[in-house]
Amino acid sequence: MKRRKVKFLILLFLSLLLFVPFVIFSAMFRLIPYVLSFSFGLVIYCTLLYRHVYKGKKPKYPLVPPEGRTDIYFPRTDIPRPIYEDVRRYPEYFESKRKKRKKK
């Protein structure tokens, strides 16, 4: 099993251990608003868990860099691009909003 799937299953199991007792006790005492709120919280948590852990989106880079030649950080090599290199090469994308407004 992949590491991501194991992490997803462990966090899902822990969330069920946390949410299900509250739902059961609320249902035993017929507190419908609490049952709905805990169930809604469980659904939101599971959705966020799936989106961030299981699906896991990787950053995408253009196929051809602006210089016209590929570098070692090309997506096929799966090496993460260091942020300081991007800041040095393309400073206009990393300027603060105040500096951008002043230039306009």
C-alpha positions as CSV (number, residue, x, y, z in Angstrom):
1,M,0.0,0.0,0.0
2,K,1.2,3.5,-0.8
3,R,2.2,5.8,2.1
4,R,-0.5,8.3,1.1
5,K,-3.2,5.7,1.4
6,V,-2.0,4.5,4.8
7,K,-1.9,8.0,6.1
8,F,-5.4,8.6,4.8
9,L,-6.8,5.4,6.4
10,I,-5.1,6.2,9.7
11,L,-6.5,9.7,9.9
12,L,-9.9,8.5,8.8
13,F,-10.0,5.8,11.5
14,L,-8.9,8.4,14.1
15,S,-11.6,10.8,13.0
16,L,-14.2,8.0,13.2
17,L,-13.1,7.3,16.8
18,L,-13.5,11.0,17.6
19,F,-16.8,11.8,15.9
20,V,-18.9,8.6,16.2
21,P,-19.2,8.5,20.0
22,F,-20.5,12.0,20.0
23,V,-23.0,11.1,17.3
24,I,-24.2,8.0,19.1
25,F,-24.6,9.7,22.5
26,S,-26.4,12.6,20.9
27,A,-28.7,10.1,19.1
28,M,-29.3,8.3,22.4
29,F,-30.6,11.4,24.1
30,R,-32.5,12.5,20.9
31,L,-30.6,15.7,20.4
32,I,-31.1,16.0,16.7
33,P,-29.3,19.3,16.2
34,Y,-26.2,17.8,17.8
35,V,-26.4,14.7,15.7
36,L,-26.6,16.8,12.5
37,S,-23.8,19.1,13.5
38,F,-21.4,16.2,14.4
39,S,-22.3,14.4,11.2
40,F,-21.8,17.5,9.2
41,G,-18.4,18.0,10.9
42,L,-17.4,14.4,10.0
43,V,-18.4,14.9,6.4
44,I,-16.4,18.1,6.1
45,Y,-13.4,16.5,7.8
46,C,-13.5,13.5,5.5
47,T,-13.8,15.7,2.4
48,L,-10.8,17.9,3.4
49,L,-8.8,14.8,4.4
50,Y,-9.4,13.2,1.0
51,R,-8.6,16.3,-0.9
52,H,-5.4,17.1,0.9
53,V,-4.0,13.7,1.8
54,Y,-5.2,11.1,-0.6
55,K,-5.5,13.2,-3.8
56,G,-2.4,15.3,-3.1
57,K,-1.8,17.7,-5.9
58,K,1.8,18.4,-7.0
59,P,3.0,21.8,-8.3
60,K,3.0,22.1,-12.0
61,Y,5.7,23.8,-14.0
62,P,5.6,24.9,-17.7
63,L,7.0,22.3,-20.2
64,V,9.4,24.9,-21.6
65,P,11.0,27.4,-19.3
66,P,11.2,31.1,-20.4
67,E,14.9,30.7,-21.5
68,G,13.9,28.1,-24.0
69,R,16.0,25.2,-22.7
70,T,15.1,22.6,-20.1
71,D,16.7,22.5,-16.7
72,I,17.2,19.8,-14.0
73,Y,13.9,20.7,-12.4
74,F,11.9,19.6,-15.4
75,P,8.7,17.7,-14.3
76,R,10.0,14.3,-15.5
77,T,12.9,14.4,-13.0
78,D,10.6,14.9,-10.1
79,I,13.1,17.2,-8.3
80,P,11.4,20.1,-6.4
81,R,12.4,23.5,-7.7
82,P,14.1,25.7,-5.0
83,I,12.1,28.8,-4.3
84,Y,15.2,31.1,-4.0
85,E,16.1,30.3,-7.6
86,D,12.7,31.4,-8.8
87,V,12.9,34.6,-6.8
88,R,16.2,35.4,-8.3
89,R,15.1,34.7,-11.9
90,Y,11.6,36.1,-11.8
91,P,11.5,38.9,-9.2
92,E,8.4,40.5,-10.7
93,Y,6.3,37.5,-9.6
94,F,7.4,37.6,-6.0
95,E,7.2,41.4,-5.3
96,S,4.8,42.5,-2.6
97,K,1.5,44.1,-3.5
98,R,2.6,47.5,-2.3
99,K,5.6,47.6,-4.7
100,K,3.4,46.5,-7.6
101,R,0.9,49.3,-6.8
102,K,3.7,51.9,-6.6
103,K,5.1,50.8,-10.0
104,K,1.7,51.3,-11.7
